[in-house]
């Protein structure tokens, strides 16, 4: 049982990296050059900060409602996947969406079954 949860958590972590890459690529595609690079870095910093402070397993201010936390995590992950897809990196968008949904299902399934 523990192994499945760890596989799911690893998949979600890889989806987080894909989310950040997708959002950064999308921001850069909006305005190539220095402004696009700054927008890419800023968007990644903002999303990573929100994730770390509110949605991560060791969040400083965690969301206490389990369904709301899962919905917020999936929303951010799938937004990053969509950003990658629409910025022209379809394989990154598809793999991020797949990792996010399957990883969340594997990691979350066991969390719900705990007494």
N, C-alpha and C positions, 0 to 999 in steps of 0.2 A: 504494500500500500504506500509506503513512504517513497518508494522509487518512482511511482507514477506521479506523485505530487512534485517531486524534484524535476522530473522530465517536463511537466507542465510549467513549473516556475522558470526553467531554463528557456522554454519556448517563449514565454511572456517576456523574459529579458531580451531575447533576440528580437522580438517584435518591438520592444521599446527602442532598441538601436535603429531598427528599420523606420520607426515612427520619426525619430529625430532626423535621420538621413532624408526621409521623404519631405518633412517640413522644411529642412534647410535647402533642399534642391528646389522646392516650389518657390520659396522666398527669393532665391537667387534667380530663378527663371523670370520672375516678375520684373526685375530690373538688373540686368547684367552689369558687372563692373563693381566698383567700390561700394556703391549704395546697396547693391544686391548682396554682396558679401556681408556687409554690416547687418542687413535685414535677416540673412540666413543665421548668423551667429545670435542675433537678438531673439529670433523666434525659437531657436533651440534652447537658449538660456531660460526664456520665460516658461516654456513647456516643461523643461527638466526641473525647474524650480517648483512649479505647481505639482508635478508628479512627486517629487521628493518630499515636499512639505505636507501634502494632503493625501496622496494615493498610494505611496509606497508601503510595503509591510512595516517599515520602521518610521512611519511618518510622524512629524512633530504634532500636527493637528489632524489626526486621522478621521475619516468619515466613519461614523459608528454604525450606520445602516449598511449591512452587507449587500443587499440588492443595489442600493444607490452607489456604493463603492465599485461594484462590478460594472454597473452601467456607465459610470464616469470613466473607468479605466478603458473599457471597450470603445467608448466614444472617442477618447483621445487616440487610442491605438489605430482605430479604423479611419480617423481623420488624417493621421499621418500616412496611412496606406493610400487613401484617396489622393492626398497631395502628391505622393510619389507617382501614382498612376497618371494624374492629369498634368504632371510636369514632364511626362514622356519616358519615365522609367517604370514601365508596366510590370516587369518581373519583380521589382522591389515592392511595388504596391500589392501585387498578388501574394507574394511570399509573406509580407508583413501581415496582411489580412488573414491568411491561413494560419500563421504562427499565433496570432492574437486570439483567434476564435478557438482553435484546438487547445492551445496552452491554457487559456482561461478555463475551458471546460475541464481539462485534466486537473489543474491545480485547485479549482473551485469546487469540484465534485467532492473531493476529500474533505475540504474545509467545512462543507455543509453537513457531512456525515458525522462529524465529531460530536460527542455528547456535551 
